[in-house]
Amino acid sequence: MTDKRRAVIVGGGAAGFFAAIACAEQLGAAGDVTIYEATAHPLAKVRVSGGGRCNVTHACFEPRELVKKYPRGGRELMGAFHKFQPRDMVAWLAERGVETKTEADGRMFPVSDDSATIVDCLTRAAETAGVKVITSMGVRKVERVGASGAGDFWVTLTDNSGVRCERLLLATGGNKSSAGLTIAASLGHTIEPPVPSLFTFHIDDARLIGLSGVSVENAVVTVAGTKLKTDGPLLITHWGASGPAILKLSAWGARELAEVNYEFLLTVNWTGAHTRESLVKELLAVRDKNPKKQIATWSPLAMPQRLWERLVVASGIAATTVWAQVGNTALGTLATQLTAAELKVVGKSVFKDEFVTCGGVTLAEVDFKTMESRVCSGLHFAGEVLDIDGVTGGFNFQSAWTTGWLAGQGMAGSTA
């Protein structure tokens, strides 16, 4: 017979590990905390993130600015970030011997540039706190036992054995096959249907063929017929378009783009700052000052030469034409190509190994002070099993750390 508080963590990813550590550190010898990971490889996503470097968080230390990076969950995370934010994560790692660095775009990595540093840190912290990690063992179902609304949980594992616990955390991620969503629904929760977020666009367009690797520093991208609009670097790929501008657009438009089966018209302003009208004025001035220069080989804009040449030709202007021979109508057509190029998107691709979903457990059913369910006491949530997702740059990991920390504290502190 034991008086220990038994907590079961379903899912051995970033959120699950962080919650287990926070819970076990709080409970000490009074706790019995176990992670069940369905695969043989816990923390797999941490290991592959950031090209194997692990973009562990982002150097955005003001909660009001931080929440703007979350297409879903920002409002709910405001209070949570006041309790545990990127600065706290950096300090947590430093206390355990892991130093971090900040890159020019704000992304933060371990100074080792090796995700194994983070994986090893989490693994050691879990071991030191007394967390048991059981791999290749998922959860088949969960049932409530004991008094209605206040009893324990009976957790049936994938080998059909079972375990009883007072506290249960679902941290399985949020894809369609997530056992966590099935379990959450069985315990009374509403699930927002999961769809992909953070993906790149398939575009078949002659203007982009052969330009793979060409990038524009600041493009503005919009989805025709919607309010979706973002800006930032855009990278042309052999299958279409990627880069921060595209990834942000895919995150903010995850639900809408899924509804049209990822077939839509993308409008690109390659110049960033110009409108068609302001660019026409600039091109007219350039023509007056440089009449003898060939238009295709002399671009007045800070953009890749190969892309400029391609857009000139797409405007119906021969590559050998000198500026003086370009009429006003042709200049107007070129200005349209540069500020409002229409590209047909015909599909999507997953961005690297960063599988992120929009959807999950409805946030109104969760208390963000403890990450405890409002409909099933003793049940907690952390990470992507919730209807929370961020843009690329370390924000999805930060929501995992924050919700995991709060859930761990909640599981440890809410003793009956």
URVENRA-V492156 format. One line per field, one symbol per residue. psi: psi as a letter, one per 20 degrees, with the letter a starting at -180 (. if undefined). A space follows every 10 residues. Layout:
psi=???
This chain:
psi=pqjqoppppo olagggghgg ggghhghcii qnpppophri nqkghhhiqk kjhnnhaqlo johhhgiijo hpigghighg hihoahhhgg ggghhjjoqr qprhjiqpqq hikohhgggh ggggggghij ppoorkoapg rpqpqaqpij aaqooprijj rrqqqhpppo ljrjrhjphg hggghhjjqp ppppqqrmrr pppophhipj jpipqphnqp pqopjrjppr rappppriid qbrhgggggh ghjgghhhhj kkorppppoi ifhqrgghhg gghghgghhl hiqphhiopi qmqpghgggh hghhijpqhi pqhhjorhgh hhgghghhil pppopjarqp ocjnopqpra pphijpojhi kqqiinqipr qqbihqmpqr rqjihhghhg gghgghgggg hhhlq.
